Amino acid sequence: MSTPNDAIRGGEFLIRPTKASDIFIPEEWSEEQLMMKQMTLDFVEKRVVPNLDAIDHQEEGLVPRLMEESGELGLLGSSVPEEYGGMGLDFKTTMLITEAIGGAHSFSVSFSAHTGIGTLPILYYGNEEQKKKWVPGLASGELKGCYCLTEPGAGSDANSGKTKATLSEDGQHYVLNGQKMWITNGGFADVMIVFAKIDDDENLTAFIVDGHSEGISKNPEEKKMGIKGSSTRQIFFNDVKVPVENLLYERQKGFKIAVNILNIGRIKLGGAVLGASKGALSQAIQYANEREQFGRAISKYGAIRHKLAESAIRIYTCEAATYRATQNIEDAIQALKAGGMEHGEATLQGIADFAPECAMMKVLGSEVLDYVVDEAVQIHGGMGYSAETRAERAYRDARINRIFEGTNEINRMLTVDMILKKAMKGEMDLMTPAMAVANELMGIPDFGPGPEDVFEQHLAVVENLKKAVLLVAGAAVQKLMMTLSKEQEVLMGISDMAIWTYTAESTVLRVQKLAGLRGGTEGIQRELDIMKVYTYEAAEWIHSAGKEALLAFADGDELKMMLMGLKRFCKVEPFNTKEARQRIAVELIEANKYED
């Protein structure tokens, strides 16, 4: 991996090449890490899956009991240091556990809310007394956590919340009044992280609230499209007394907690939906092998094979990108700790530096899952629409992920905004490479022979795709300047271009590193096919999104020149994607599941 001095920073993937040796690939998991994953998968298969209907009907006490069982296995405390009753695992291994729990439908939501937004604010922002009092119980499952941020009038604009806290006359308590909604685990939480404004403060402050305090009342469970087994309630605070020592971190710094915990939540969601995608595809493969039409298993038909293969391609490439970003975060955390920073602060800073990648993985993963479950329902045909199958449940459960942790639209705009802000702060030099791309448009294209090595060929394509992103983004900044933040369609188009470029590069590097580990390309035909198909697809998608963005703000000769340049940068050699998908599908069908 990279040394601290030359390590890539968040967002720099656009302007710096990355070597295969600098990324982590899932083929490198240790035996111990794979055992942790298998233990989690076994828990899901043996304890959660047989209870899915009961969970969705919210059988009294069932989810809290399952949470406690997962706590006994150490899963709730995977990211909690041993001194507070946890396992103290590194960030990458906690992501693997998150992935493994991702196929647990509603339960994965309860689990993720507890281990993430329900626990981490205290772990990373609490003082020593607060950590000792609350974290061990959260790590064991004895206490269940929830996070109370959203209000009826404050969703994406969280800081506009109306919940108030007023210091009591004796100075011993803050008196809390307000309403929160969409609170996951709200029906049974013992510990609540509640955001409110003290008096007339402009910004939020966070509080640790005992979930059994007098003055807390709750509406009945929400009736939802999916994740029906996840407790979701409105919670009302009526003169709730919160001891002054339960103020979390600092006054008016609640929004900082919210933003940083959301960064963690976004990339963790990317891991969870990866696990859900693998499960949904495996079920679709098994059904396609069992279901016969016109005397043949439907897995023998090209239309079905296309769906299976394309699902596998999107899962594999999403996995490559997610764990590349995870390793970058892990490296940043370790470098900060090596410099003397405390573990919690190093974790927050390491993740914050890669906030653009966290937002990208949230968007990518949630949309990959939506694609996979949609095609799984289609493969199941009429049975996919029946509540008798997990395909139907998976389809409904998946939809929330494009709304959770900030909508995908918000995350797309944040991706571009955060990268541009890094450039404005001097944390990365975006303008020099953007200007170089603009100058390249004026030059004569290089029509010489390209590299012979298959990986170098595809990395050359990726380098051009980066130029396409820089071309459109640079032109948008220059042309729109102060109004760019209002041009949401343009921002979302640039974000998509960046996401697909990052994913394509991650895939090529993953397969290149795998070839190095295996001593050559023999035996990795499936991975090579995935790499080739995705690079081809990504170039097509990026060209389309870039063209749409340019048409929104450029015109005349300038537009013509940029469109020509965009087409040049998105050029990819013709490739028979149909045959490649057929080969991928045959492997899936023979294995009767999606195999890592």
N, C-alpha and C positions, 0 to 999 in steps of 0.2 A: 504494500500500500504506500501511498505518498508520505513523505516526511512532512512534519508540521510547517516547515518553511516554504515548501512548494505545493502544498495541498491546495486543491481547487476550492474556491469559495462558492457559496450559493449563487446561482444564476450565471456563473462563468462558463458553463458548458457551451454557451453560444459563441464564445470568443476564444476558448482554449481547447486544444485537442486533449483527449484522454486516452491513455494506453490501457490495453486489456489487463495488464498486470496491476493496474490501479483500482480495478473494480472487484467487488465480491460477486460471485455467481452462486446460485443455489446448489450447484453440483459440488460445492466446497463445504457444505455443512459437515460438522464433526459428528462422530457416532453419538456422542452425548447429546448434542443438540437435536439429532434425529429421534433419539429416545424420548426427549421432552415433547417433541411434536407428536410422536406416536401415542404417548400417554394421554395427551390432550384429545387426539382423534378418537382414542378408545373411550374416553369419558363421554364424548359427544355421542358416539355410536351406541354405547351401552346404557347411558343414563338419560341422555336428552332425547334422541330420536324416538325411542319407544314411548316417550311422554309428550310428543309434539301436540297431539290433539288436546290433551289435558292442559298443557301450557297455554295453548291458544284460547282455551275456555277459562283461563285464569283460575285454575283450581287453587283454592285457598292454601297458602303456605308452600306451594310446590316450588316456585322459582327461588324464594329465599332458601329453601332446603338444598336445592341444587347448587346455589351459590356457596353455601356452607361446605358442601361436598367438594366443590372445586377449590375452596380455600384449604381444605385438609390436604389436597394434593399439592398445594403450594402455588396454584395457578393465579390466584387473586393477588399474590404478593410477589409476582415474578420480577417486577421493576423496583420493589421496595428493598432497601438495604437490610442486611441480616440483623443489624442492631435494632431495627423496628419490627422484627418478626417476619421479614420477607426472604426471598431467595437471592436478591442482589445480582440478578442476571444482567448481562450487557444489553444494550438497546436492540441489537440485531436479534438476539435470542428471544427477547420479549415480542418482537415483531413476528417471529416464527410461531409463537404460541397464539398470538392474535390471529394469524392466518388459519391455524388449526381449529380455532373456536369459531371461525367465520361461517362454517357450514351449519351452525346450530340454530339457524332461523331466529325467532324472537329472543331466545335465550342469549344469543351472541350480543344482542343489543343491551340487555340487562347487564351482562358480564362486562362489556366494553365501557358502558357508562360508569359502572362501579369502579373498575380498575383505572379508568382514565380521569374523566372530569369529576368523579366522586372522591378520588383519593389523591391525585397528583397535586391539586392546589395546596393541600396541607403539607404534603411531602416536600414540595419545592418552595413554598412560600411561608410555611408555618415556622414559628420559633421552636426552640427545643422542647418547651413544655407542651406546646400544642401537638407536636409530632409524637411525643411519648404518650400523650393522653389518647389520641385518636387513631394513629396509623396502625399500631399492632392489631387492633380490632378490625380495621378495614382489610388488612392483609390476611387475616384468618377467616373472614366471613362472619365473624360474630356480629360485626356492625356492617350495615349496608349503606352505601352512599348515593347521593344524588346532587344535582347541580342546578341551581335556580337562577337563571339569567333571563330567559325570554319572557316578555310580557305581552298582553294583547296589542299594545301599540308600539312595541319595541322588539323587532325581530332582527333583521340584518343591522339595523341602527340600534345596537344594544345600549349605547350610552344615553339613549333618550328615555330610559326606564323611569317610572314614576314611584317605585317603592322607596319609602323614606325610613330613615333611622334617626332617632332623637335621643340625646343623652339624658338619662333620668336625673332628677334633682339631686339625688345623693351621689351621682357620678359612678354608680356601680353597674348600671346596665345601659344598653342601647335599646330603645323601644322601637320595634319594627312594625311597619304597617304597609301593606301592599298586596299585590296579586302577581303570581307567576303562572305561566302556562306551558304545556308540552313538556312537563317534567318527567323524564324517564326515571323509573324506580320510585316515583313519587308516592306510590301507594304503600310502600313498606320501608322507606328509607329511615335509618336511625340518625344519620348525619347528613346535614344539608349545607352546601356551599351557596350562600344567598348573597346576591348583589343588590345594594341599595345606595341611595345618596344620603349622606348625613346633612341634615338641615338644608341649607341652600347651596351645597357644593355643586360644582359643575360636573364633576366626575364621580364615577361609582367607587364604592368601597366594598370589599368582600368580608363576609362574616361566616364563622362556623356556627351553625345552629343545631341544637339538639332537636331531632325530628319529632320528639314526643313532648315538646314544650307546650305549655298552656297558651291558647290563642291561635294555634295552627288548625286550620280546617281545610278539607279537601272536597272537591267535586267528585262525582262518580268517575269511574274509569272512562277514558275517551273511547269512542267507537271508531276504529281506524280501518283503512283499506287493507293494510298489511301489518306485520309485526304485532299481531293481535295479542300475543302472550306477553308483550312488554308492557309493564305498568306505566301508564301515561295519564297524569292528572293535572288539573289546575290546583294550585295551592294558595291559600289565603293566609296572610299574617295580620292578626288583629291584636295590637298591643302586646306583641311577643317580646318577652324580656330576654335579651342576649347579654351575658356577662361581658364586661368591657375587655376582658382578657381573650375573648373570642374574636376580636377584630383581627382579620387575617392580613399580614404584611403591613401595608401602610395606608393611611387615609388617602382617599382619592386615587389609589393605585390599583383599584379593582379591574379597570379596563386592561391594564398591563397583564394581569393574571389571566383574564379572559382570552386575550389575543394569543399569549404564549401557550396556554393549555389547548387552544384551538389548533395551533400549529401541530402539536403532538397528535391531537385527535384526527387531523386530516390525513397524516401519513399512516396512522394506525388504521383508519378506515380503509385506506388503500390495501393494507395487509388483510383485513377481515374479508373484504369483498373478493379478494383473490381466492381465499379458501372456499367461499360460497360458490364462486365460478367453477372451480374444479369439481365440487360436488355435483352441481347442476349438469355439467357436461358429462360426467361419468354416468349419471342416471339417464341422460339422453342416449348415450352410446348403448347402454344395456337395453333400453327399450327398443332402439332401432335394430338391435340384433335379435330381439325376441319377436317383434311384430312382423307378421308376414302379410303381404298383399300381392295378388296375382302369382301366388306360389313361390314367392321369394321374400327373404328378410328385407325390410326396407333399407337396411344399411348397405344393400348392394346397388342402390340407385344413386345416380350422380347428384341429383338435387339434394338428397339427404347428406351425401358425403361432403358436398360443398359446405353445408351448415356445420357439420362436425369439425371439419378441418379449419374453417374460418374461426370458429369458437376457440379451437386449440391455439391457433396463431395469436389471437388477441390475448389469451391467458398467458402464454409463454412470454410474449413481448412485454406485457404489463408486469409480469413477475421480474423480468430482467431490469426494467426501469425502477420498480419499487425497491428492490434490494440493492441496486446501485446507489440510489438516494439514501437508503438506510445506512449503507457502509460509509458514505460521505459524512453523514451525521455522526456515526460512531467514531470515525477518525477525528472529527472536530471536537467531540466530547473528550476523547482521550488526550488530544493535544492540549486542550485547556486544563485538564487535570494534571498533566505533566508539568504545566507551567505554574502549578500551585493552587489552582482554583478548586473550590469545594465541589463535590460531585453533583449536587442539585443545581447549583448555579451553572456549572459546566454543561450539564444536560440542557438546560433552558437556552443558554447562549448558542450551543452547538446546533440545536434544532432551529432557533430563530434565524441563524445565518442561512439555513437552507429552507426558509419559509416559502420561497417561490416553488421549490421542488415539492414541498409538502402539499401546496395547493394544486400543483399539477397532478400529483399522484392520486389525490382525492377525486379530481375530475376524471382522469383516465380510468381509474379502477371502478368507479361507480358506473361509468358508461360501458365499460367492458362487461360488467356483471349484467347490466340491462340487456345488452346484446345477447349474451349467452342464455339467459333465462327466457328471453323472447323466442329464440330459436329452439330452445328445449321444449317449450310449449308447442311450437309448430311441429316439431318432430313427433311429439306425442299425439298430434292431431286432436280429435275430439276428447280423448282421455286427458290431454293437457289442460283442457278447460274444466275438467272434473276435479272436485275437491278430494277425490280419492287418491290423487297423485301428489307427490312432493313438487312436481313441476308447477302446479297451480299455486301452491303456497310460496315457492321460491320466486315466482313472477311477482306476486303481490308484495312480498317482503322486500324485494330488491328496490322498489320504486323510491322508498324514503331516502336512499343513500345519495340521491342527487340533490336533496334538500338539507339533510343533516350537515352539521359542521360548516355552515355557510353554503348557500345554494351554489350550484356549479357556475351559474352566471357571475355571482360575486367572486368566486375563486378564479375564474378566468380573468376577470378584470384586475384582481389582486396580483395575479402572476406578473402581468405586464407592469403594473404600477410599482411593485416591489423591486423589479429588476431596474426600472428607470430611476427609482429613488436611490438605489445602490450606486448607479452611475453618477447621479447628481451629487451624491455625498463623496464622490471620489473613491468609493470602495471597489469599483471596477471600471475599466476604460472601455466603454461601449462605443464612443464616437469615432475613435481611430479605426477600428475594423469596419464600422458602418460607412465611414468616408472612403475606405479602401474599396469597399464593394461598389459604392457609387462611381468611383474612378474606373473600376474594372468594366463598368458598363460602356465606357467610352473607348475601351481598348478592343483589340482584335481577339476573338475567342481562340483558345488553344485547341486545334483539331488534331493534335498529335495522338499517337497510341497511348492508351491508358495503362495502368499497372496490370500485370498478369495475375498476380495473387488475388484469389477471390475475395479475401477480406480487405485488401487494399483497394480493390475496385469498389466495394460497397462503402468503405470509409470515405473514399473520394466523393461518392454520391452524397453521403451525409454532410461532408464539408460544404458542398454546393447548396444543400438544403439549409444549412446555417446561413449561408449568404442570402438565400431567399428571404429568410426571416429578418435578417439585418437590413436588407433592401427595403422591405415593406415597413418595418418598424422605424427605420431611419427617415424614410420619406414622410411617414405619418407625423413624427415628432417635428420635423422641419416645416411641414406644410400646415399642420393644425396647431402646433405649439400649445398655447394656453387652453385651447378648447378640446384638446385630445381626450381629456378625462370624461368629457360628455359624449364622445363618439363611441358608444358602447359596442356597436356592431363591429367597428374597426378593431377595437381592443380585443374583443372575443375572437375575431379572426386571427389576429397576431398570436394570441395565446394558443389557439389550436395548432398553428404552425409550429410553435415552440414545443408543445407537448409531443406532437408526432415526430419532430426532429430528435428530441431527447430519447424517445422510445426507440426509434430506428437505430440511433447510435448505441444505445444500451444493448440492443439485440445483437448487433454486429459484434460488439466487444465481448458479449457473453459467449457467442458461438466461437469467436476467435480464441478466447481463453480456454474454452472447452476443448478445442482442437489441440491446443498446446498441452493440456493435461492428459489427453488421450494419445498424444504422439502423432497426430495427423487427422485428416478429415474422414478416414475410413470408419464406418460405424456410426456416423452422425448425420446421415442423409436427412432425417426428419428435421433436425435443427438447421441444416443448411437450407432446406426448402422453406422453413419458417422465415429465416433471415431474408431470403431472396423475395418471397412473396410480400413480406411486410415492407421492405424497402421500396419495392415497386409501388405498393399501395400508398405508402406514406408520401411518395413523390407526387402521385396523382392528387391526393387530398390537399397537400400543401400548395400545389399549383392552383387548385380551384379556390381555396380560401384566400390565397394571396391576391389572385385576380379580383375576387369580390371586394377585398379591402381597398386595392388600388383604384378600382372604379368608383369607390365612394368619395375619394377626395382629389384625385388627379385628373388632368384632361390634356387634350392637345398632343403636341409632339412629345412632351415630357411623359405623358401616359403611355404613348406608343413605345418609347424607349424602355420604360420600366417593365412593360408587359413582355417585350422581347427578352430583356434580361431575366425576368422571372421564369420564362419558358426555358431559357438556357440553363438556369440553375436547377430546374426541376427535371432536367432530361435524365432519363434512365433507359438502359438497353432493353429492347423487347424481350419478354420472358413468358414462357408458357405457364401461367399461374394455374390453369386447370389441371394440368398433369401433376404439378407439385402438390396441389391440394388433394388430388386422388391418392398420392403416395402417403401423405400425412394421415388421411382418413383410414387407409388400409391398416396402418399401424394401430390406430385407435380402436378400430373394429376388432382386430386380432387380440388386443390386450383386454378388450371389453371394459375399458375404463380409461380415464385420462391419467397417465403416469408422469410423475415428475422427471 
